[in-house]
């Protein structure tokens, strides 16, 4: 193992050595990642096909504009940029762990693996926050001539096109007092939600400033399913990557690889982790950038 | 008992000696990835802010963002995953099957847009339901948060 020699002018196919100069497990990890690329490719292409079949598709900057602790400030793509940065950073720490493994430096491997795990967990927490926000954050949407408060789920979302003022005024007449009370409460906290709900319909309707109210139509139904499905599948990969990284960290600390004489396992786990980063490049591209 | 002691064929792989330059290369790649990501974000926000009515210009900007993403993928695979350091034959066994995705992307997006075209032509409710009517567009150059 680990014989250092010039790679050039070696007869790889004359027998006695691995023709691809790659250890079996590492080669198989590459082929697994190739098959996983097809899985993600198929998911993203189906999303693309549905998106191409619609006349209207929401603009990502209108959907992903919130940041934890920033309230209702309009910061398009800021939070997802942070998530991307975290994942690139954790990729760097992983490749540094692989490098320390090449040198047989047990402490270095353990240090950089720990940082990689922290990065992975940070990414998962960010995603959990984003999902919670999208699933619970309600926005007014025009549905069948009246206004409803919708959040983004797999069956509906409020990301349709903007509705003009006169249509909103008409829709307010048919809207239930509960929703009207919520709309008033968003801008005006002088009365509690319970007090507002008790008011008569006409009075509530008058309290709403139509020009300030941004009502959208219900968005393309497929949006939520694709978003949660694909980012969720990617998140699952991050999660399993964190678990695998934790296992090899324990093995490193126990000196398993030291006794084995090489840190090839770190390389294989590293390949998986970089793949997770690679997939995020395309998830980020398809859902957030374009 | 190891494979050698059992007189079984041993898997022989030759390794490059780890070089100190590697760390430099890793950080250089990190900066490249970061800068590309920032440029992509800038373009994406510009695309959103301009809200160009011209379809071709919008698609061209999106095309640039896609090419930049592919460049990021190249750097991750080639340097972080060390695929660039492997033997050519091994690289090809991975890259050649992936070329199937080129066909998949082209055929499925064309299929999607042809479905849109046909529905707009034959199904009027689809047209009125999802067509972006001019008077419902947000004022130009102004971002309206959905809230």
Interface residues (C-beta under 8 A of the other chain):
Chain A: X1 X2 X3 X4 X5 X7 X10 X12 X16 X17 X18 X19 X20 X21 X22 X23 X24 X27 X30 X31 X34 X37 X38 X41 X42 X45 X46 X48 X49 X50 X51 X52 X53 X54 X55 X56 X59 X60 X61 X62 X63 X65 X72 X74 X76 X77 X81 X84 X85 X88 X89 X91 X92 X94 X95 X96 X98 X99 X102 X103 X139 X158 X159 X161 X162 X163 X164 X186 X214 X216 X220 X267 X270 X271 X274 X275 X277 X278 X281 X282 X284 X285 X288 X289 X290
Chain B: X9 X11 X12 X13 X14 X15 X16 X17 X18 X22 X23 X26 X27 X29 X30 X33 X34 X37 X40 X41 X43 X44 X45 X47 X48 X62 X65 X66 X69 X72 X73 X76 X77 X79 X80 X81 X82 X86 X87 X89 X90 X93 X94 X97 X98 X100 X101 X104 X105 X108 X109 X111 X112 X113 X115 X116 X119 X120 X126 X127 X130 X131 X132 X133 X135 X136 X137 X138 X143 X144 X145 X146 X147
